[in-house]
Amino acid sequence: MIEKLIRIGHSPDPDDAFMFYGLASGKVKLDGIRIEHFLEDIQSLNQRAMKAELEVTAISAHAFPFVADKYCIMRTGASMGEGYGPVIISRKYETLSELKGKIVATPGPLTTATLLFKIFTDGIKSIDMSFDKIMEAVDNGTVDAGLLIHEGQLTYKSLGYYKVLDFGELWEKETNGLPLPLGLDVVRKDLGEELARKLSQGLRDSIKYSYKHQDEAIPYAMQWGHGIDYKLGEKFVKMYVSELTTDMGESGKRALELLFDMGRKKQLIPLVEDFEVY
């Protein structure tokens, strides 16, 4: 029997590594399918998705409206903030009003953090840079503040930065408690619905395996911990690999619809017609 090759793109971060551990380790198998993993930063994966290069890939929620003609959203694999999310931090400023006319470093044009920044702030300039350079730019005064994603959301307080705004807290308040959609897994439309659902189930099984075997999955995930300790890494993984990651449910879909509507009204993203999740 000839196996079908499915190339899966995900980022080299603890949460993605934890999610995909079951599949990557071979502990979870999909009959008739051979999986090849591509580990790249999320901005690179967003760009690959524009060209529909991979059958399955992680992308920023911000990127989906630009690839909605090529991909469907998977019900499984979404990173959702539940009262937490990207954070604007500064060494000098403590409030959003103080940043009027100032410059904030943002982590890339298609990241969801940058979309949230453009939706909810006004009169503040931004400059895109790699997410792992943002704290350094704040420290050396290149920028007045930075928008942190990934592990920086957990470490900034201990490093003495002021929290100017947590978009997860703001989103929860503005949406009456909906989760904040940040990252998605998507599957290419040309694979068809049956295979899309099979792949989504495979990822769901992989996440469940990782939760059942945390003694294996967390040390594996911490290979991509960017220097944070085990305890913080475990906390980060469990923040962004939650029940909603196993299945985003109706609340996750509603949150996406709302995010896309807000972005469209600000003319930041194309119109997204009704979309299905598999």
Stockholm file with secondary structure:
# STOCKHOLM 1.0

chainA/1-278         MIEKLIRIGHSPDPDDAFMFYGLASGKVKLDGIRIEHFLEDIQSLNQRAMKAELEVTAISAHAFPFVADKYCIMRTGASMGEGYGPVIISRKYETLSELKGKIVATPGPLTTATLLFKIFTDGIKSIDMSFDKIMEAVDNGTVDAGLLIHEGQLTYKSLGYYKVLDFGELWEKETNGLPLPLGLDVVRKDLGEELARKLSQGLRDSIKYSYKHQDEAIPYAMQWGHGIDYKLGEKFVKMYVSELTTDMGESGKRALELLFDMGRKKQLIPLVEDFEVY
#=GR chainA/1-278 SS CCCEEEEEEECSSHHHHHHHHHHHTTSSCCTTEEEEEEECCHHHHHHHHHTTCSSEEEEEGGGHHHHTTTEEECSSSCEEESSCCCEEEESSCCSSGGGTTCEEEESCTTSHHHHHHHHHCCSCEEEECCGGGHHHHHHTTSSSEEEECTTHHHHTTTTTCEEEEEHHHHHHHHTTSCCEEEEEEEEEGGGCHHHHHHHHHHHHHHHHHHHHTHHHHHHHHGGGSTTCCHHHHHHHHHHHSSHHHHCCHHHHHHHHHHHHHHHHHTTSSCCCCCCCBC
#=GC SS_cons         CCCEEEEEEECSSHHHHHHHHHHHTTSSCCTTEEEEEEECCHHHHHHHHHTTCSSEEEEEGGGHHHHTTTEEECSSSCEEESSCCCEEEESSCCSSGGGTTCEEEESCTTSHHHHHHHHHCCSCEEEECCGGGHHHHHHTTSSSEEEECTTHHHHTTTTTCEEEEEHHHHHHHHTTSCCEEEEEEEEEGGGCHHHHHHHHHHHHHHHHHHHHTHHHHHHHHGGGSTTCCHHHHHHHHHHHSSHHHHCCHHHHHHHHHHHHHHHHHTTSSCCCCCCCBC
//
